[in-house]
């Protein structure tokens, strides 16, 4: 009799045992739109396999374990020898190994690789976002290393390998390798030209020793790192291997790991270079130019990662409200809750649609698409990553008090949600990069306008937004103070154009009304009630 008070009722089942990819209609549609039809069958099989793994209870448990047992720094062995290693929970290695085997570092090695990888990255972020950092860095290092064909020939096959080889040893002995990055210094932050790390040439051409301190070093357990340092000819890019050719450890002194708000499973550290051996990548004085393609690739991953976090937050909220009852009915059927869910679903679909369009431009690689990316990537990185945190917090609120409890998984999403806005250049850096593209590369604006122009005439609110953007661009006086406003408008107009062309009418209508037409509020859940909100929510529901 006493136990009857503990009967569990009106609680939703866990969101597990489902295909994270196959139930994401926006993502599936984007892949089918952008991928060569000849590749679709193979890609569907790969992505659905990854989606089923991502939605399994087993991998969800690994994600919890990896976050509850964050990495630890081991500077010395028991004999007092310097080792500078990072120890991870076995769950971290299992997750990272699955990410590598799924091809999340292999985009450069296969046709349609960027779209396929982008979709996989959106799926995989929903399991555990921390291991996305080394996956992203390794993927993004490839174009930078191509500045040195000899280095690329040695490293690229291992970076694009689908074999996870966690042991630290010379790269020639490895089947797969990971690469991290260290650019930020204490005095410079995003102003990388203020770097003070020095590079002294050695007798062997292209080799140097580095002396200095990196305030943030991403994925410090990696096999090598791309860093910037001041060589005699100016700021230069270098590859720093962890293990030298003769099997000895390079001078890579890990001072501490950062205690971060989120991204707890992943290690970020401070590193000291003291006579550290490095190989030059590209010409002296061309460091920023050499590493800029890596930065562009990681910025796109910020967009993809935020899209993945938003999708998982929306999926959890819709799933909860589909089962939870209050005031005589299901929460999902209550008009106000439906408005909240639909508003978040529209935001999530807009992010996914934009992110996959950018990945498709990377696969194309033509001059027109490269020009388009020059504006579209920083604008998307600025806006999508900023929309992530408020959406995830709103989604957690949909679960009520349950969403504030660690076991729900929502607090981990909330902690993760601001990261992509900070990583690889915070909001002001992205907005100023949009301005630089406008001022220095007129072909970038032309490519952008050609893209959004394909939707002109389909929705009067979109047409008005395009006209308003052109009006703002006609007067660039005092433009730096308006850079955020411009970046936001570039992103919103592009999202609107893509949704009008490719999304179901109810989704495009809701976006254009609220984001472009002014018929929406500052908080989620303020869509015009005349819209078909039930259809929007139904499209976003994860079918278990």
N, C-alpha and C positions, 0 to 999 in steps of 0.2 A: 504494500500500500504506500509505503514511504517513497518508493521509487517512482510512483506515477507522476510526481511533480517534475520529473526530469525528462519527460517525453519531449523529443525534439519535433517541432512542427513549424511550418511556414518558413523553412530555411531552404535556399536553393541547393541543389547538388553542386559539387565542385565542377568547374569548367575544365574538364580533362577528357581524354579519350576522343579527341576530335582532330580534324585536319585543319591546322591553322592557315595553311595556304588555300585549300580548296573551298573553305567557307568564307573567304574574303573576296567578295564579288568584285570589288574595285580593283584589287590586285590581280586577280585572274584575268579580268577584262584588259588591264593594261599590258600584261604579258602577251596575251593573244593579239593585241593591237600592234605591238612594237616588234614582235619576234617574227623572223622568217617562218612562213608556214611549214617549211621542210624541217624545222627544228622543234616544232611545237610538241609533237608526241613525246620525244625524248625529254624535253624540258618539263612537260606536265608530270611525267613519271618521277623525275628527280625532285621537283618542287613539292609534289604531293607526299613523296616519301619523307622529305624533310619536314613538311607540315604535320604529318602524323607523329613523327618523333617529337616535334616541338609541342604538340598537344598531349603527349603522353604523361601519365602520372609519374613515371620513372624520371624523365628529364626535369619535370617540375620539382621533384624532390632534390635532384642534383643542384638545381639553381638555388634552392633554399640552403643547402649545405655549403655551397660555394660562397654565399653571402654571409652565412653565420660563422664561417671560419675563414676570415680574410687572410691574405698573404702575410708572411712574416719575413723580416730581413735577417740573414745570417751573414755577418761580416767576416767571421773567422772560423776556422775549423777547431777541433779540440786541442790541436797542437800549437795554436796561435798563428797559423798561416792565414793570410788574407784570402778569402774566397769570394766575397761579395755576391752571394746567391740569394734568390727569393724562393721561399718554400710555399707551395700552394696545397690546398686540400685536394685529394684525388678527384673530387667532383669537378673541380676547375679543369683539370687535365682531360677528363672525359668529355666535357662540353667543348673545350677548345679543339680537341681532336676530331669531334664530330663536325665542327664548323669548318675545319680544314678539309676533311674528307668530302664535305658537301660542295667544295669548289668555291668557298667564299674568299679565297685568295687567287683564284685561277681565271679571272675574267679575261686577262690578256692572252690566254693560251687557247681559246676556243671561240668559234663563231657565235655571235649573239651573246658573248660572254658578259657584257656589262648589264644587259637587261636581266639575264638569268641570275647573275650574282646579286643584282639589286633586289630582285624579288626574294631571293634567299636571305639576304641581309635583313629585310623587313620582317620576314618570318622569324629568323633566329634571334633578333633583338627582343622579340616577345617572350622568349624563354628566359634569357639572362643577358643583360646588355653589357656586362663587364668584359666578357671575352670578345666582344666586338672590337675593342681597342686594338689588340695585336692583329686581329684579322684585317682591320681597316688599314693599319700602318703598313703591313706586309703587302697588301694589294696596292697601296698607293706608292710604295717605293719603286715599283717597276719603271714608270716613266722617267723618274729622276735618274736611276741607274743607267738608263739608255743613253745618257749623255757621255758615257764611257763604254764603248762597245765591248771592250775586254772584260770589264767588270760585269756588264749585263750578261755576257755569255757564261760567266762563272756562277752568278747568283740567280738570274731570272728563272732557270729551270727548277731551282729549289724553292724559290718564293711562290711559284705558281703550282708547285707539287700539291697533290691531295694526300700526302703522307705527313702525319704529325710526328716529328722527331724532336723530342724534348731535351735530349742530351746535349750538353755543351762540349763541342769538339770542333776541329777545323772543318770549314764548310765543305771542303772536297770530300770529306768522309760522311756527309749527311745526305739523306734522301729528301729532306724537306727542311726549310729554315724560316725563321720569323725575323722581321726587322721592326725596330722601334724608332723613335725620333726624339731629338733633344735640341730645341732651338731657343727656348725661353731662358733668359737670365734674370737675376734679381733686379738689376738696374734698368732693364729694357722692356720686359714684358713683350707685348706685341711689336714693339719697335726693335725688330731684330737687327737693324743696322747699328744699334748701340751695343751689340755684343762685344765683349772684351776677351773672350777666349782666344788665345793666340796659337798660330800654327807655324812651326819652324820646319823648313824643308830639310830632308835628309839627302844623302848622296844618291840613293836610288830615285830615279825620276818618278814623280807623282806621289811620293811618300813623305810623311811629315810626322812630327810629334806635336801633340796638343797639350796646352796648359790652360786650365780654367775651370769654371763651375757652371753647371746647368741646373737652374732652379726647378725645372720640370723636365723629367725624362720619362717618356711614355713607354710602358711595357718593358721595364728594365731587366726582365729575364730573357730577352730576345737574343738572337745570335749575332746581330749587328745593329748599328744605329746610324741614321743619317743626321749629321749635325752641321752647324754653321760655325765658322771660326775666322779670325782675321789673319790671313796670309800676307806675305809681302805685297802681293798685288791687290789686296782688298778682301772683302767678305767672300768666303769661298765655302763650297759644300764638300763634306768629307764623309766617307764610310768608315766607321769605327767597329771592327770585329771584336767580339768578346774573347775569342780564342784565336791565337796567331797560328800561322802555318805550321810551326814546329810543335804545336800542341800546348804551348804555355799560355797562361792567361794574360790578356792585355791589361794595362793599368786602367781599370774601370772601377773607381772607388765609390761604392754606394754609401752615401752618408746617412740617409734615412728614407723611409717611405712616408708619403703624405697621408695624413688622417683626413679622409675626404667625407663630404656630406653624403654622397651616394657613390655608385660605382665601386662598392665596397669589395667585390670579389677581385677586382683588377688592381694591380700594383702601379703606382706612379711614384717616382723617386727623385731625389737630388743626387747628382753624380759629380764627382771630382775627376778632372783629367790632370795627370801629373806625369808628363813624359809618355803620354798615351799614343800608341802607333795608329796612324790613320792613312787612308788612301784618298787622294783627291778625286772628286767627281766633277767633271766639267772643268772649265778654265778658272784660273785665279781671278777673283773679282767678280765672278758671275754666280755667286752662291744663291742669291735670291732667284735669279732666272732659272738656275738648275733645279731648285727644289720647288718651284712654283706649281709644277704639274702635280707633285705629290700633295701640296696644300690643296689644290683644286679638287683632287680625288677624295681627300679626307673631309673636305667641306661638303661634298655631295653625300658622303657617308653620314655626316651630321643630319642632313635632311632625311635620308633613309632611316636612320636610327630614331629620329623623332617621329617619323611616320609610323614606324613599328610600335613605339611606345603608345602613341595615340590610338592606334588600332586595338592594341591589347586592352587599354583602358576602356574604350568604347565597348569592346566585346564583353568585358567583365560586367560593365554597368547594364548593358542590355540583357545579358544572361541573368543577372540578379533580378532585374525588374520583371522579367518574363515569368519567374517563379514566385516572387514575393507578393503577398497579398496585404492590402491595407484599405480600410474604409470601404469594405464590401466588394473588392475586385482586385485584379492584378495591377501592379504598379504600372506596367507597360501600357495599360489601357487608359490610365488616367491622363486627361488632356494636358495638364501642366508637365507631368513627368515625360510624357511623349514628346513634348516640345523640347525639353532639355536633351533627351536622348537623340532626337532628330538633329538638333543644332550641332551636337558633338559629332554625330555621324557625318554630317556635311563637311565639317572641318577636317575630319580624318580622311574622307575620300578625296578632298581637294589636295591634301598633303601627299597622299599616295599617288594620285594621278600626276601631279607635278614632278615628284621624285622619279617616277619611271620614265617620264618624258625626257628628263635630263640624262638618265642612263642610256636611253635610246640614242641621244645625240652623241654620247661617248662612243657607242658602237659604230655610228655612221662615220665619224672622224673627218668629214669633209670641211672645207673652209667655211661654208655657211653655218654649219652646226657648231664649229669651234667659236665663231663670232657670237652666235646665240648664247652659248654657255658663258661667255665672258661677262654678260650682264645677268643671265638667268641664275647662275649658281650662287653668287653672293646675295642676290635678292631673295632667292628661295631659302638660303641658309639663314639670312636675317629673319625672315618672317615665319617660316615653318617652325624653326626651333623656338621662337618666342611664343608661339601659340601652344606649344606642347605643355608647358607647366600649368597654365590655367585650365586647360582641358582635362589633364590628368587629375588635378585637384577636384574639379567638378565631378568627374567620374567617381572618385572615391566618395564624394558626398552622396552620390546616388545609392551607395550601400549603407548610408547612415553610419551609426556607430561601428558596424561591422567593418566598414572601410577604413576605420582608424586603428584597427587591430592588425598587428603584424601578420598573423596567420592568413589574412585575406589576400596578401600579396600586394595590395594597393599601396601601402607605405613605401615599399621598395620602388614601385613605379613613380611615386611622388618624389622620392629622393633623387631618382635618376633624371627626372624630367627637365631640370635646368641645365644639365651638363652640356648638351650639344649647342646651346646658345653661347656658352663660354669657350668651349674647345675650338681650336683652330681660328681664333679671332672672334672677339665678342661683337655685340651689335654695331657699335660705332665703326669698327674695322670693316665690317661687311658693307655698311652703308657708304663709307668712303670709297670702298672698292668699286661699288656701283658708279659713283661719281667719276672715278678714274677711267672706267671703261667708257663713259659718256664723253669725257673730255679728250681722251687719247685715241679712241678707236671708234670712229663714226660707223664703221661697218657693223659693230656690235648692236647699236641702236637699230640700224636698218634690219638686221636679222631678227631682232626681237619684234619689231613692228610687223614684219612679214609673217611671223608666227601668229601673233594675236589677230592680225588682219584676216586670217582665214575664217574667223568666227564673226566678222562684222556683218551686221544686218540680221543676225539670228536672235538677238535679244536687245531691246532698246536700252536696258540698264547697262549692259556691257558696252554698247556703243557710246553711251554717255560717259562711262568711266574711261574709255580710250580717249575720247575728246578731252576730258579733264586732264588726263596725263599729258597729252600733247600741249595743252595750255600751260601746264606747269613747266614743261621743258622749253617753252618758248622764251622764258625769262629765267636765266640762271644766275641772276644777281643774288648775292648772299646765299648761294646754293648750299654751302657746307652746313649751315644751320638747319636746312630743310632736308638733309641727306636721309634721315630716317623716314621722313614722310614719303620721299621719292621711292626709297627701297620698298616700303610697304605697298605703295601703289603699283609698282612694277610687278610685285609678287601677286597681288590680288587680281589685277587685270589678266595676268597670265593664267592663274588658276581658273578664273571665270571663263576665259576663252577655251581652255581645255575641257572644262565641264560642259559647256554649251555644245561643244562638238562631240563629246564622247560619253558623257554620263547620262543616265536616265533623266527624262524631263523633270521629274519631281526634285531630283538632287540639284540639277542646274538652276531650276527656278528658285529653290530655297537659297542657294548661294548668291545668285544675282540680286534677289530681293533684299537680303540682309547685309551682304558684304559690299555690294556695289550700288544698290538702289537706296540705301539709307533706311530700309524698313526693318530694323533690328536694333537691339540694345547692346550695351557693353558687355553684359553677362550672357552666358549660354542659357538657352531656354526662352529667348525673346524673338523667335521667328513669327512671322505673320500667321495667325491661326487658320487663315484661308488656304494654306498650302496643304498638299497631300503628305502629312507628316507620318501617317501610319506606314505608307509605302517606303519612306526614307528609313524608318526604324527597322522595318522588315528586311530591307536590303542589308542592313548592318548586323543583323542577328547572326551569331555563330551557331550553326546547326550541329548539335552533338549527336 
